Each structure stands twice: as structure tokens, then as C-alpha cells.
Amino acid sequence: MKKNIKIMLLAAAAFGMTLHTGKEVQAAAYVDQSIYTINTSKVFTTEAEVKKAVETLKKDKNWTATYQTSGNISTYQLTASGYDSQAAASASAAALKKEVGISGTVSPVGDRLPLQKVVSNLINDENQAKKLSLELTKTSGLNSSYEVVNQSRPFYQVISGTIDSETKVKDIQTELQKQAGVTSTYQSESKADTIYQLVSGNIVGQGKANMILQGLQKESGLKAVLQTVATGKPYYIVTTAALANQSKAQTLLAQLQKEANISGKIQKAGAGKSVYSMESGYFKDNKEAASAAAQIKKQTGASGIVQRVGKTKHYIVKLNQLDDTSYSKTVTFFKKKKWHYTSKKISSTQAYQVVTGALLGDDQTKKATAFFQKKKVVATTKKTGQSSDSTYQLVVHQETDQMKINKGVAYLKAQKITSSITTSKGQSASRAYRLITSSVYDQRKVKQAQEIMKKNGVASSTKAMTEAVKQYRLTTEPTVNQTKINQALTYLTKQKMSATVQKTGATDYGQYQIKTGVISTAVLRDQGMAFFKKRNESAVYTTTTKPAYKIIITQPFTGWPDTNAAIAFVKSQYGWTATATKIKNGPMVMQTNYNLTVNEMVNKQMKVSPQTDGAAYVYATYVDQATSTVNTDGLNVRSTPDASSANNIVAQLNKGTKVNQIGKEGNWIKINLGWRNASSTEVLQYVDPANIKEGTESYFQFLKLSQAANLNPDEVNTKILAGKGILAGKGQAFITAAKTYNVNEVYLISHALLETGNGSSILANGTMFNGKKVYNMYGIGAYDSNPNYFGAKYAYEQQWFTPEAAIIGGAKFIGDSYINNATYKQDTLYKMRWSATASHQYATDIGWAYKQVARMYSLYHLLDNYTLYYDIPVYNK
């Protein structure tokens, strides 16, 4: 017979239970497999719309659905008008969407008109241009900006002839300042002396020029001014688009240096890219591998190929050509699923680009751009923010002292700067004076200065020069709004600036409006109207009353994850909100990883002599069938009629041994040895969860005895406990016990029915002990020598003075001692029989767990409303 390792206090015959260490488990969360439907509150305003929604659901997800009328509904549409540009209307529509959640369409009103913009005359100061641009925008309502206008600006110096009196020179200076707004300087000279004019060669850099000017004046005593010869040019860099690899970039750089004589460098263009391949660990069959590939595709987007591993029954999923993102997602998913995998990097790439050195001015920049265009390489040009130095000359005031001039020439030569001298002769030895104006840009002022000198009897000449300057011009945005154009012109006129109105060649509408889509509620309509009122924008609404329709989604979904995904799908895909309704309680499934392969588990179990009372087989040739006697020594007894396997040998018989023949299969005799050692093939049949089909009676081996089934007490009383003596009507007590002490209530009921003889035992119906009536529903403490006495004594000690107290108190004893024991945690029949340590196992019979589930299975099938909780063992691949 079956060998028990230990006899438990509880009536294990109900479905048996034992203890184990529980160190092997790695529990995960439950997976809900209940059946749900989802309901959306979306209201459709036309039958065509709801029909289309039903068809779309079928097309997109193959869901079943129908629709029905849902009364009448009033819908609204808002129209806001008076916008003078599409941009203004679009901005208001965007704000309406953001603040209120109402979408609107912008459309023009009336005919198209020409677009015009206001362009001012030139402004010399950038700060003034910036200030005027801001004020112009504020005054006219047109966005305006300023742009740089680079140009060469001519200026003049008016140089007088000789003037005899210093007093007269000073009077002319004052008149020039007051009447023409021109400043000037003068120098004295002797008419008979030679007059010298010293001009330096070009000096690069204003700082250097100022230093040399100061040094010249200090060393020679000459007075001089700086004149700009050429303004500095800006520097640029040219950068190519990304090139496929470093080699291509190196080649292009070498060509740039050789053909265009332009230096540069190469640099990485963004982060590099890598390509990976992955292989999963083994899956037990093609179906499981295909399911894994589908999950990988759904969760990461990576496509995998299912391949068989050699001639084995195992399969793997192989993934190729994964980029960095796909590879990272797939690794994360495998770790989440606790799947084994291997991976390797197939290749990696890095793009590069060519960057020139700093290029001075437009000529060098155009040369580099032309080179890249010739090579058909896209390139962009950018200013570095730096410019070359400007070039200056020193111009010495006219001087009659040749010694000073010579000192000036020597100083300039020492500074490695060339110079030139022009000379002229004075008319007499008396002192004379000559006026030189500062730079004059306005030709009118030049003429005015010459007229002032002529009026005072003094001849004059002009010297024309140029300088590079930046000037600025204001420009408004294009508009068809003539009122705003006029406001801009009026403002510029007040600033004493001239401006022109220019047509852009394009056209636009003078007025725009916003028309919303259909608004389904009066609340949302009022929010929209309030939005426009707050912005001082004109809006009206129209009302339409139509029949309303509602879609009915009849598609069932298994488990909350799938249901929640369906709710999320209709929200993201169609914008519908939805809620779930459970229509059938389904099993809740979790997994426990034994951290062993199935074969490793079988090997552990074989070391503790597993037993079975199943049939065995011997080859018919070696048995005298008439006498049932073995006719040879060392005859192998096998668990299956297969001589090719070494894993099915369970015993050996010697010549003369009698056997109990119970049948024949081909060339094999089927015999009964009673209780015998089980083969590894037989152990594998019971250990491997893959051999236990979901939904069968055997599957109840995985039922969590520590999890309440969430039964309905009325249903328990009606369908299970009716006519069960003292237990009748006690459904709520069992449910309270289950939830309080985490013990499955069907187990408690089954146990109680067995121990009390369906509610009829003395202990169950109450017995007196120490003057108190006590109850014991599970036979706890009822030792065989005197079960009623010891059972009553234990109940008295636990104060079980009502049937309910006995039901609930007994559940605490069962949960604390066994099912929820902190050390062993063997809360399924499978765990009781098969421990990863092959110790603390309730029985040696390999079919023990399979044989214990019948009573619980039959009780569950009496009920309609319950939740099954399963804990499925998982073995490594």
C-alpha cells in the first residue's frame, strides 16, 4: 500500500496536506482569467456614425458589437468671427482646444486681398532700431522686426585755405558749429615754410592703431588722427551633413585640403548605431515558442523566428537585426518574463562629418560651399561670431616742423610701418592757420560749411573718404489690413522717419472665422462661449436636436489585463471612455518557479524511492504463461512496454518467481506487483505540469488552499450544506473563517463534511465538557483512544462554545499549523507531494495529489459563483 511519511492530525483524506520548507518558491502576482465586457458612454448623433463605429470595431479588432437608440440629443456648434489674419484665428482655435478641449476649424471670409508690408528708411543705431521695432508692433498691432543693411558710407572733410588771423579761425569754427552743426580743428603754419603731411601705411587692428597713434604723438609731438581703410570681415565655418563612415569623411577632408586648399577636421555625427542578434532559451514545444514570439512582437515590436533545436523537442525564438532601441526593449522584456537568452553584437556603425577651419569672408566661404556642391555633399554655413581686424591709417595734421616729421617717420619705421610724406610751400614767413572739419556724412552740411567759409572770404576744398557701416531698416509682417498699415505709417511719420508700403506679391483674406465641430453637451457649449467672451471675441452658436445612439460592445475579454488593454485601445484609437463589467468569475493564476529543470526534479525524487501501485511489464518470452513463472534470471520489469529505454526499469525478477498476470499487450505481459518502486518515466508523468491539462479534475492539484474562493453564502447553504445536519446554514461562518485565516472555504467545508459525517457527529452537534457545551467541526485533537473526550477537551480549551466559533477557530488552527505555516508554506496539493528538496512530502505514492482532488472538484461543481486561485509550478528550460 501507499507509504505515508507522517500521519497528520487533520483528516487528510479530504484531500490531504503536509509541510515543506518553501525555500524553492519564487511567487509572482496573480493573472486574472475572469470574463469581462466593456461598456462605453460614447453617444453617437447619427445612425450612420454608430454603424460605422460597429464596422470599425470589427475591422480593427474583430470584436462583436451592436447598437441601439438612446433617446434624443441636442448638439451645438460655435462660430467665432472678426479675425483679421489666419494666424490670429489659428491661435485662438489652439487656445480653445487647450483650455476647453473643443476643436475648431479656421476658414476665410470674403475675397482675397494683396499682402503688403511697411518698410522704413535707414536707421544708424541698432538700439534705436530695436526700440522703434517694439513700439511699432505695439502701436500698429503688426509684428515688426529690424534687419541689418551693410553698406559703405561716404564722408567728407572740408579743409580751408590759409587764414591769417587766429581770431578769425575761431569765429569761423563757432559759426560752423552753430549754423551747420559741424565741428572742426585748426593748425597754424608759416606761409613761407614747407608744409608737411605724413600718412602711415595700413595698420591692422584698432588696438594696435591706437597704441601706435599714442606712441607717435609721444615720441614726435605730432598730432594725428585714425582713418578707417577697411572694415574687418567675419569668419565662417562650413559643416557637411552626416557621412556613412569615418573613411568617407577622411577622403572628403583630404580632397578639400588638396583641391580647395582649405583645412578642416572630421568629427562624429551623433551617437553610433549597433546591430544585435538574440536567441531565447529552450521552450518545450513549437506552440509555446510561437506564443513567446508573439508576446515579444507585441511588447517590443521585434520580429522573431521560431526554430527547432536540432532533433530535440525543444524550440527557440531567434531575433536578428535589432537596433539599439529594439535590443534594449527586448532584453528588458526577457528579464521581466525571467526567460533565458543569449545575444551578441553583429555590427556597429558611426557617422562622421567634415568641418572646415575658420574661413575669412565670403570668398573663402563660397569656395568651400562650391567644393561640397561639386562633391554632391549637403553642407551648412555658420558664422563663428568672430571677425578679422579692421585696417587703419594714421593721418598727421599739417606740420611745418620737419624735425617732428622725421621723428614720426623714424617711430613708424621702428614699428615696421611704412609711411609717406607730401609737401607744399607757404606764401610768406608770417603765421597762418588752416581749418579741417571732422567727418561730415551729410552732403548738405558739406555745402553749408563751404558756403560759411566762402562768406568769410576763405577758400576751401573737400576730401572724400568711405567707411564700412551697419545700418538698420524696420519691416512689418505682411498684412491685408489697411488700418494697421496706416497706423504703422502714422507712427513712423511722428518719429520723423519716411517709409514705403511694399506689396509682397502674395494675397490673403481680410477676415477669418472659427467653426467648431459638433459639441455634445450644453456645459461644454457654455464653456466655449465663456472662452470667447473672456478674450473679447465675437461668437454665436446653433442648436441641432437629433436621435442619439449608443454602441453595445458584446465582445468578451479574458482577464483584467486584456480588458484594461481593450479600454485603453478604445480611448487611444477612438477617444471613447469605457468601463468594465465582470460577467463571469474566472480563475486567478500565479506561478511558482522551482528553480530546477523537470529532469533535475525527477532525479531528486528518484533518490527518495517514489512508489506506485500501477501495473508493470515483462517480456512474454521469459515467462511461462501457463504457470505464471519466470524462466530466466535477471528479468527486467518495466513501467512501460518498451525495451529501448533504460529509464523505465523498476525491478528485476529471478527464475522461478511467480507473477500476477493481469493482461497482455503485444509481446509484453502486464503484471501487478502491488506497491513498487516507480520509474523515472512514471515520476516525470506526474511531476511535469505540462502533463496536467487545464480545466480537468487533476488541475485542482494547483488550487491555492491559502486563498479564499469568494463564495456566496446563500449559494453555499442552498447547494452544499442543505440537509447537512449542524452544518446546514453555516455558509457565512466558513466564508468568514476563510477570509480571516486565509484558508480556502471549500477545503474547510470538505474537511468538515468528512470529519462530522455530513454534520451528524457527536462532536459537531455539541457535547458537554466541564459544564459547557462545546463544538468541534474538524476533529482537531480527537485522538483515536477516546475521540469524543479529547475532541471536546480541545474545543473547551479553545472556547468553541458555538458551531460558528468551532468553524472559525478550527480554520485558524489549520492555517497556522499547515497551509500558512511560515516554514513550509505548502498551500497546494502539488506542493504537498512534490517538494523541491524532496523532503517534507506527504506521501511516497506518485499519484497521491491526483487522487486527492475528487471531493473538492465535485463541491466546486455544485456552485456557480466562485473564484478559483491556482499556483502553477514552473521549471527551467
FINU-189566 format. One record per residue (C-alpha): chain; x, y, z. Coordinates in steps of 0.1 Angstrom, whole numbers. Layout:
 mol    xx    yy    zz
   A     X     Y     Z
...
END
This chain:
 mol    xx    yy    zz
   A     0     0     0
   A     9    37    -1
   A    37    47    23
   A    30    78    44
   A    60    98    57
   A    39   111    86
   A     3   109    97
   A   -12   144   101
   A   -35   154   128
   A   -61   167   104
   A   -83   144    83
   A   -60   143    53
   A   -85   120    35
   A  -104   151    25
   A   -77   159     0
   A   -45   156    22
   A   -19   181    31
   A    17   182    45
   A    45   206    52
   A    76   216    34
   A   103   243    36
   A    91   265     8
   A   126   277     1
   A   123   269   -36
   A    95   292   -44
   A    96   325   -63
   A    60   337   -64
   A    45   361   -89
   A    13   381   -89
   A   -20   365  -100
   A   -31   367  -136
   A   -69   373  -138
   A   -87   350  -162
   A  -122   362  -154
   A  -145   371  -183
   A  -154   408  -188
   A  -172   430  -212
   A  -166   467  -216
   A  -192   495  -219
   A  -186   529  -235
   A  -206   560  -226
   A  -199   574  -261
   A  -231   589  -277
   A  -234   590  -315
   A  -255   616  -331
   A  -263   597  -363
   A  -272   561  -371
   A  -246   561  -399
   A  -219   572  -374
   A  -228   544  -349
   A  -230   518  -377
   A  -195   529  -389
   A  -182   525  -353
   A  -195   489  -351
   A  -179   481  -385
   A  -147   498  -375
   A  -145   477  -343
   A  -150   445  -363
   A  -124   456  -389
   A   -98   469  -364
   A  -102   442  -336
   A  -127   417  -349
   A  -149   425  -319
   A  -186   417  -318
   A  -208   448  -312
   A  -242   462  -319
   A  -260   495  -313
   A  -294   509  -300
   A  -311   542  -298
   A  -306   562  -266
   A  -332   590  -267
   A  -327   624  -283
   A  -297   646  -280
   A  -291   683  -286
   A  -258   692  -302
   A  -242   726  -307
   A  -218   744  -330
   A  -200   776  -322
   A  -189   802  -348
   A  -164   830  -338
   A  -157   857  -364
   A  -138   890  -368
   A  -102   877  -370
   A   -81   898  -394
   A   -55   871  -400
   A   -53   833  -403
   A   -26   833  -376
   A   -48   852  -351
   A   -77   828  -358
   A   -55   797  -355
   A   -40   810  -322
   A   -75   814  -308
   A   -85   779  -321
   A   -54   764  -305
   A   -62   781  -272
   A   -98   769  -274
   A   -86   733  -278
   A   -60   736  -250
   A   -82   754  -224
   A  -117   740  -231
   A  -110   709  -252
   A  -131   720  -282
   A  -116   716  -317
   A  -123   743  -343
   A  -116   748  -380
   A  -103   781  -393
   A  -117   793  -426
   A  -116   826  -446
   A  -145   850  -451
   A  -148   872  -483
   A  -123   877  -512
   A   -86   876  -512
   A   -66   909  -509
   A   -30   917  -517
   A    -5   913  -488
   A    16   945  -480
   A    43   954  -456
   A    57   987  -443
   A    95   992  -448
   A   112  1022  -431
   A   142  1042  -443
   A   177  1035  -428
   A   185  1039  -391
   A   221  1043  -379
   A   218  1030  -343
   A   208   994  -336
   A   194  1002  -301
   A   172  1028  -317
   A   161  1003  -343
   A   152   977  -316
   A   132  1003  -296
   A   113  1016  -327
   A   105   980  -337
   A    89   972  -304
   A    69  1005  -303
   A    58  1000  -339
   A    44   965  -330
   A    26   979  -300
   A    12  1009  -319
   A     1   992  -351
   A    -7   957  -339
   A    16   943  -367
   A    46   922  -357
   A    77   941  -368
   A   114   935  -368
   A   146   951  -380
   A   172   939  -403
   A   209   948  -409
   A   218   967  -440
   A   256   965  -446
   A   269   993  -469
   A   298  1016  -475
   A   291  1051  -463
   A   309  1081  -478
   A   321  1110  -457
   A   340  1142  -463
   A   364  1166  -446
   A   362  1203  -456
   A   397  1218  -455
   A   400  1256  -455
   A   427  1276  -473
   A   451  1297  -451
   A   436  1321  -427
   A   457  1350  -414
   A   441  1356  -381
   A   437  1330  -353
   A   407  1351  -340
   A   391  1347  -374
   A   397  1310  -374
   A   379  1307  -340
   A   350  1328  -352
   A   346  1305  -383
   A   348  1274  -360
   A   319  1288  -339
   A   298  1296  -370
   A   303  1262  -384
   A   292  1246  -352
   A   261  1268  -347
   A   249  1270  -383
   A   259  1237  -399
   A   264  1215  -368
   A   300  1207  -379
   A   329  1206  -355
   A   365  1214  -367
   A   401  1218  -357
   A   427  1242  -369
   A   465  1243  -372
   A   489  1271  -376
   A   516  1273  -403
   A   541  1296  -417
   A   534  1308  -452
   A   570  1307  -462
   A   577  1273  -446
   A   573  1239  -462
   A   542  1223  -451
   A   544  1185  -445
   A   516  1159  -445
   A   526  1125  -430
   A   504  1094  -437
   A   512  1060  -423
   A   508  1027  -442
   A   480  1003  -432
   A   478   991  -396
   A   457   960  -388
   A   436   962  -356
   A   421   991  -338
   A   440   984  -306
   A   474   984  -323
   A   465  1015  -343
   A   455  1034  -311
   A   488  1023  -294
   A   509  1034  -324
   A   489  1067  -326
   A   497  1074  -289
   A   533  1064  -293
   A   537  1086  -324
   A   523  1117  -306
   A   545  1110  -276
   A   578  1104  -295
   A   574  1131  -321
   A   550  1157  -307
   A   529  1154  -339
   A   491  1154  -338
   A   473  1128  -358
   A   440  1110  -363
   A   430  1075  -373
   A   412  1069  -406
   A   394  1036  -414
   A   408  1020  -445
   A   388   987  -445
   A   363   972  -420
   A   371   936  -407
   A   355   906  -423
   A   335   879  -404
   A   348   843  -401
   A   326   813  -411
   A   327   775  -407
   A   311   751  -432
   A   298   718  -419
   A   287   688  -440
   A   258   665  -434
   A   265   631  -418
   A   287   608  -439
   A   283   570  -438
   A   316   562  -421
   A   349   576  -410
   A   367   566  -442
   A   344   586  -464
   A   348   616  -441
   A   387   613  -442
   A   386   610  -480
   A   364   641  -484
   A   387   661  -460
   A   418   652  -479
   A   401   663  -512
   A   390   696  -495
   A   426   703  -485
   A   441   693  -519
   A   416   708  -543
   A   404   738  -524
   A   434   744  -502
   A   411   746  -472
   A   419   729  -439
   A   394   712  -416
   A   387   682  -394
   A   363   653  -391
   A   340   647  -361
   A   314   622  -350
   A   279   629  -363
   A   256   619  -334
   A   257   587  -315
   A   268   555  -332
   A   244   527  -341
   A   248   490  -333
   A   230   458  -346
   A   224   428  -324
   A   211   393  -326
   A   194   373  -298
   A   183   337  -291
   A   159   327  -264
   A   163   297  -240
   A   145   265  -248
   A   107   262  -250
   A    91   229  -246
   A    73   228  -279
   A    66   249  -311
   A    33   262  -297
   A    50   277  -266
   A    78   292  -286
   A    53   307  -311
   A    34   323  -282
   A    67   337  -268
   A    75   352  -303
   A    40   368  -304
   A    45   383  -270
   A    79   397  -280
   A    64   412  -311
   A    35   428  -292
   A    56   442  -263
   A    88   453  -281
   A    80   454  -319
   A   108   430  -326
   A   100   401  -350
   A   114   366  -341
   A   118   333  -360
   A   108   301  -342
   A   134   273  -348
   A   136   237  -336
   A   168   228  -316
   A   183   200  -336
   A   163   168  -334
   A   151   176  -299
   A   115   185  -290
   A   127   219  -279
   A   123   252  -297
   A   139   287  -295
   A   130   321  -307
   A   157   338  -328
   A   158   376  -334
   A   181   392  -359
   A   190   428  -369
   A   180   445  -337
   A   190   482  -334
   A   200   497  -300
   A   164   506  -291
   A   148   473  -301
   A   176   454  -284
   A   172   473  -251
   A   134   468  -251
   A   137   431  -259
   A   163   425  -231
   A   141   443  -206
   A   111   422  -217
   A   131   389  -214
   A   142   398  -179
   A   106   407  -169
   A    95   373  -181
   A   125   356  -165
   A   134   339  -198
   A   169   329  -206
   A   186   343  -236
   A   220   348  -254
   A   229   378  -275
   A   258   392  -295
   A   266   424  -313
   A   266   418  -351
   A   279   452  -362
   A   282   488  -352
   A   283   520  -373
   A   293   556  -366
   A   285   585  -390
   A   311   614  -394
   A   310   649  -408
   A   336   673  -422
   A   340   707  -405
   A   362   734  -421
   A   385   756  -402
   A   375   793  -397
   A   371   809  -432
   A   376   846  -436
   A   349   865  -455
   A   325   855  -482
   A   351   845  -509
   A   367   816  -488
   A   332   805  -476
   A   318   804  -512
   A   349   785  -523
   A   342   758  -496
   A   305   757  -504
   A   312   753  -541
   A   336   724  -534
   A   309   705  -514
   A   283   712  -540
   A   306   698  -566
   A   310   666  -545
   A   272   665  -541
   A   275   667  -503
   A   250   688  -483
   A   267   714  -462
   A   256   743  -440
   A   274   777  -433
   A   275   794  -399
   A   292   825  -386
   A   318   819  -358
   A   309   852  -341
   A   344   865  -348
   A   358   889  -374
   A   392   899  -387
   A   406   931  -376
   A   398   964  -394
   A   426   983  -412
   A   435  1019  -403
   A   459  1047  -414
   A   474  1075  -392
   A   470  1109  -408
   A   492  1136  -392
   A   479  1172  -391
   A   498  1195  -415
   A   531  1204  -399
   A   559  1228  -407
   A   585  1213  -383
   A   605  1188  -404
   A   622  1175  -373
   A   589  1164  -359
   A   580  1148  -392
   A   614  1129  -393
   A   608  1117  -357
   A   574  1105  -368
   A   588  1086  -398
   A   615  1070  -376
   A   590  1059  -350
   A   567  1044  -376
   A   597  1026  -392
   A   607  1012  -358
   A   572   998  -356
   A   577   982  -390
   A   551  1005  -406
   A   556  1023  -438
   A   547  1060  -443
   A   546  1087  -470
   A   551  1125  -468
   A   536  1151  -491
   A   549  1187  -490
   A   537  1221  -500
   A   551  1257  -497
   A   537  1286  -478
   A   535  1322  -493
   A   553  1342  -465
   A   570  1337  -433
   A   541  1351  -413
   A   518  1328  -392
   A   487  1314  -409
   A   460  1290  -400
   A   441  1262  -417
   A   407  1247  -406
   A   399  1210  -410
   A   364  1198  -402
   A   355  1165  -386
   A   339  1137  -408
   A   307  1150  -424
   A   283  1124  -438
   A   255  1148  -450
   A   263  1164  -484
   A   241  1193  -474
   A   262  1201  -444
   A   294  1199  -466
   A   280  1225  -489
   A   268  1246  -460
   A   303  1245  -444
   A   319  1256  -477
   A   294  1285  -480
   A   302  1297  -445
   A   340  1297  -454
   A   333  1315  -487
   A   312  1341  -469
   A   342  1347  -446
   A   365  1351  -476
   A   382  1318  -471
   A   388  1293  -499
   A   380  1256  -492
   A   384  1221  -506
   A   368  1187  -498
   A   384  1153  -492
   A   362  1124  -499
   A   366  1091  -480
   A   345  1060  -472
   A   338  1037  -442
   A   320  1004  -438
   A   290  1008  -416
   A   259   988  -405
   A   225  1005  -408
   A   191   991  -399
   A   157   990  -415
   A   123   983  -399
   A    99   958  -416
   A    64   949  -406
   A    48   915  -411
   A    27   913  -444
   A   -10   921  -439
   A   -41   929  -458
   A   -54   951  -430
   A   -52   987  -444
   A   -60  1002  -410
   A   -29   986  -394
   A    -8   997  -424
   A   -19  1033  -419
   A   -13  1031  -381
   A    23  1020  -389
   A    29  1048  -414
   A    14  1074  -389
   A    37  1062  -361
   A    69  1064  -384
   A    59  1098  -396
   A    57  1110  -359
   A    92  1097  -355
   A   103  1119  -384
   A   110  1088  -405
   A   100  1080  -440
   A    86  1047  -450
   A    72  1029  -480
   A    44  1003  -484
   A    55   973  -505
   A    34   945  -520
   A    47   911  -514
   A    31   895  -545
   A    10   872  -523
   A   -26   875  -513
   A   -46   866  -482
   A   -82   870  -469
   A   -92   901  -449
   A  -113   881  -424
   A  -112   846  -409
   A  -136   827  -387
   A  -135   797  -364
   A  -162   770  -367
   A  -162   742  -341
   A  -171   706  -346
   A  -203   692  -330
   A  -204   699  -292
   A  -224   672  -274
   A  -232   690  -241
   A  -246   723  -231
   A  -220   726  -204
   A  -192   724  -229
   A  -211   748  -252
   A  -212   774  -224
   A  -175   769  -216
   A  -168   777  -252
   A  -189   808  -252
   A  -173   819  -220
   A  -138   814  -236
   A  -146   838  -264
   A  -162   863  -241
   A  -131   864  -219
   A  -110   872  -250
   A  -134   899  -263
   A  -140   878  -294
   A  -174   876  -311
   A  -191   842  -311
   A  -226   826  -316
   A  -239   791  -315
   A  -265   770  -333
   A  -285   741  -318
   A  -294   708  -335
   A  -317   681  -319
   A  -314   645  -333
   A  -319   609  -321
   A  -289   596  -302
   A  -274   561  -305
   A  -252   541  -282
   A  -228   513  -291
   A  -231   479  -273
   A  -198   460  -272
   A  -206   423  -267
   A  -171   410  -272
   A  -160   391  -241
   A  -124   396  -227
   A  -105   371  -206
   A   -86   386  -176
   A   -82   421  -164
   A   -50   429  -184
   A   -68   421  -217
   A   -99   440  -205
   A   -78   470  -195
   A   -60   469  -228
   A   -93   470  -246
   A  -104   500  -226
   A   -71   518  -233
   A   -74   509  -270
   A  -109   524  -275
   A   -96   555  -256
   A   -65   560  -277
   A   -79   548  -310
   A  -114   564  -309
   A  -113   587  -279
   A  -141   568  -261
   A  -141   563  -223
   A  -151   528  -212
   A  -157   508  -181
   A  -155   471  -174
   A  -182   447  -162
   A  -173   412  -150
   A  -197   386  -164
   A  -181   355  -151
   A  -155   349  -124
   A  -126   331  -139
   A   -95   315  -123
   A   -67   337  -109
   A   -34   321  -119
   A     1   327  -105
   A    33   307  -109
   A    60   293   -85
   A    94   288  -100
   A   111   257   -86
   A   145   269  -100
   A   151   233  -113
   A   146   217  -146
   A   120   189  -148
   A   147   163  -152
   A   166   177  -121
   A   134   174  -101
   A   128   138  -113
   A   164   129  -103
   A   159   144   -68
   A   126   124   -63
   A   142    91   -75
   A   166    94   -46
   A   138    91   -20
   A   122    59   -35
   A    89    71   -50
   A    62    44   -50
   A    33    34   -72
   A     6     6   -74
   A     5     9  -111
   A     9   -21  -135
   A    43   -33  -148
   A    55   -52  -178
   A    78   -82  -186
   A    87   -96  -219
   A    64  -126  -226
   A    93  -149  -239
   A   107  -151  -204
   A    75  -161  -186
   A    57  -195  -187
   A    23  -181  -192
   A     6  -213  -182
   A    22  -213  -147
   A    29  -175  -145
   A    66  -184  -136
   A    97  -165  -147
   A   120  -188  -167
   A   153  -168  -166
   A   174  -148  -141
   A   176  -110  -141
   A   144  -104  -160
   A   138   -66  -162
   A   104   -54  -150
   A    95   -22  -168
   A    69     5  -162
   A    61     7  -199
   A    62   -20  -226
   A    94    -5  -242
   A   127   -24  -242
   A   146     6  -257
   A   146    28  -226
   A   168    25  -195
   A   145    49  -176
   A   115    25  -172
   A   132    -4  -154
   A   116    -7  -119
   A   127   -42  -107
   A   144   -75  -117
   A   130  -110  -112
   A   148  -143  -110
   A   140  -177  -124
   A   111  -194  -106
   A    94  -162   -94
   A    56  -162   -97
   A    40  -132  -113
   A     4  -119  -111
   A    -7  -116  -147
   A   -34   -90  -154
   A   -32   -87  -191
   A   -11   -88  -223
   A    -1   -61  -247
   A    16   -74  -278
   A    48   -93  -268
   A    45   -80  -232
   A    28   -94  -202
   A    11   -69  -179
   A    16   -78  -142
   A     6   -64  -108
   A    35   -61   -82
   A    13   -42   -56
   A    33   -13   -43
   A    66   -10   -61
   A    93    15   -70
   A    83    40   -96
   A   104    46  -127
   A   117    80  -136
   A    94    79  -167
   A    64    74  -143
   A    76   102  -119
   A    81   125  -149
   A    44   119  -159
   A    32   133  -125
   A    59   159  -118
   A    57   178  -152
   A    29   203  -151
   A    26   201  -188
   A    10   167  -184
   A   -18   181  -163
   A   -45   197  -186
   A   -61   229  -175
   A   -98   226  -165
   A   -96   189  -156
   A  -101   174  -122
   A   -63   168  -120
   A   -57   206  -123
   A   -71   210   -88
   A   -37   199   -76
   A   -26   235   -82
   A   -56   251   -63
   A   -44   276   -37
   A   -56   263    -3
   A   -45   296    13
   A   -68   317    -9
   A  -105   323    -3
   A  -128   313   -32
   A  -151   343   -26
   A  -182   322   -24
   A  -218   335   -20
   A  -231   323    15
   A  -267   318     2
   A  -254   296   -27
   A  -232   275    -3
   A  -262   270    21
   A  -285   260    -7
   A  -263   238   -29
   A  -238   223    -5
   A  -249   225    32
   A  -286   219    28
   A  -295   187    48
   A  -260   185    63
   A  -271   185   100
   A  -255   210   122
   A  -236   224    92
   A  -267   235    74
   A  -270   273    70
   A  -234   278    82
   A  -221   290    49
   A  -212   325    62
   A  -192   310    91
   A  -170   291    66
   A  -166   322    44
   A  -156   343    74
   A  -132   317    85
   A  -116   315    50
   A  -112   353    48
   A  -100   357    84
   A   -73   330    83
   A   -65   326    46
   A   -78   291    42
   A   -99   280    12
   A  -135   277    23
   A  -143   248     0
   A  -114   229    17
   A  -128   238    51
   A  -163   226    41
   A  -150   194    26
   A  -129   187    57
   A  -159   194    80
   A  -183   173    60
   A  -158   144    61
   A  -150   147    99
   A  -186   153   110
   A  -202   126    89
   A  -221   154    69
   A  -229   173   101
   A  -241   144   122
   A  -212   135   146
   A  -214   140   184
   A  -186   165   184
   A  -202   185   157
   A  -236   187   174
   A  -222   197   207
   A  -211   178   238
   A  -208   188   275
   A  -174   194   290
   A  -169   210   324
   A  -205   222   324
   A  -202   239   290
   A  -215   227   256
   A  -186   227   231
   A  -183   220   193
   A  -155   206   172
   A  -161   206   134
   A  -128   193   121
   A  -119   166   146
   A   -90   186   159
   A   -74   169   189
   A   -98   139   187
   A   -73   111   193
   A   -83    76   184
   A   -82    63   220
   A  -111    85   231
   A  -120   109   202
   A  -151   125   218
   A  -134   132   251
   A  -102   146   236
   A  -120   164   209
   A  -143   181   234
   A  -114   189   258
   A   -96   206   229
   A  -127   226   220
   A  -132   236   256
   A   -97   249   258
   A  -102   269   226
   A  -136   282   239
   A  -155   268   210
   A  -190   272   226
   A  -209   277   193
   A  -208   260   160
   A  -196   292   143
   A  -167   295   169
   A  -157   259   161
   A  -158   265   123
   A  -138   298   125
   A  -114   287   153
   A  -106   254   136
   A   -97   273   105
   A   -71   293   125
   A   -56   260   137
   A   -54   246   102
   A   -40   278    86
   A   -13   284   113
   A    -2   248   116
   A    -1   238    80
   A   -13   257    49
   A     1   291    60
   A    30   278    81
   A    58   303    79
   A    84   275    74
   A    68   251    49
   A    41   271    30
   A    27   240    13
   A    -6   255     2
   A   -14   233   -29
   A   -17   195   -31
   A    11   196   -57
   A    35   213   -32
   A    25   188    -5
   A    35   159   -27
   A    64   174   -47
   A    89   195   -27
   A   119   209   -45
   A   141   195   -16
   A   123   161   -19
   A   117   163    18
   A    86   170    40
   A    65   153    13
   A    31   139    25
   A    33   106     6
   A    56    84   -15
   A    28    75   -38
   A    35    94   -71
   A    -3    96   -78
   A   -12   109   -43
   A   -20   145   -53
   A   -40   133   -83
   A   -61   110   -61
   A   -70   138   -35
   A   -88   163   -57
   A  -121   145   -64
   A  -141   157   -34
   A  -131   194   -38
   A  -137   192   -76
   A  -172   178   -70
   A  -181   205   -44
   A  -169   233   -67
   A  -191   219   -95
   A  -222   223   -73
   A  -216   261   -73
   A  -220   289   -99
   A  -203   319   -82
   A  -167   315   -70
   A  -132   324   -79
   A  -105   297   -84
   A   -69   306   -75
   A   -42   285   -90
   A    -5   283   -83
   A    12   266  -113
   A    47   252  -108
   A    73   264  -134
   A   105   246  -142
   A   136   259  -160
   A   141   251  -197
END
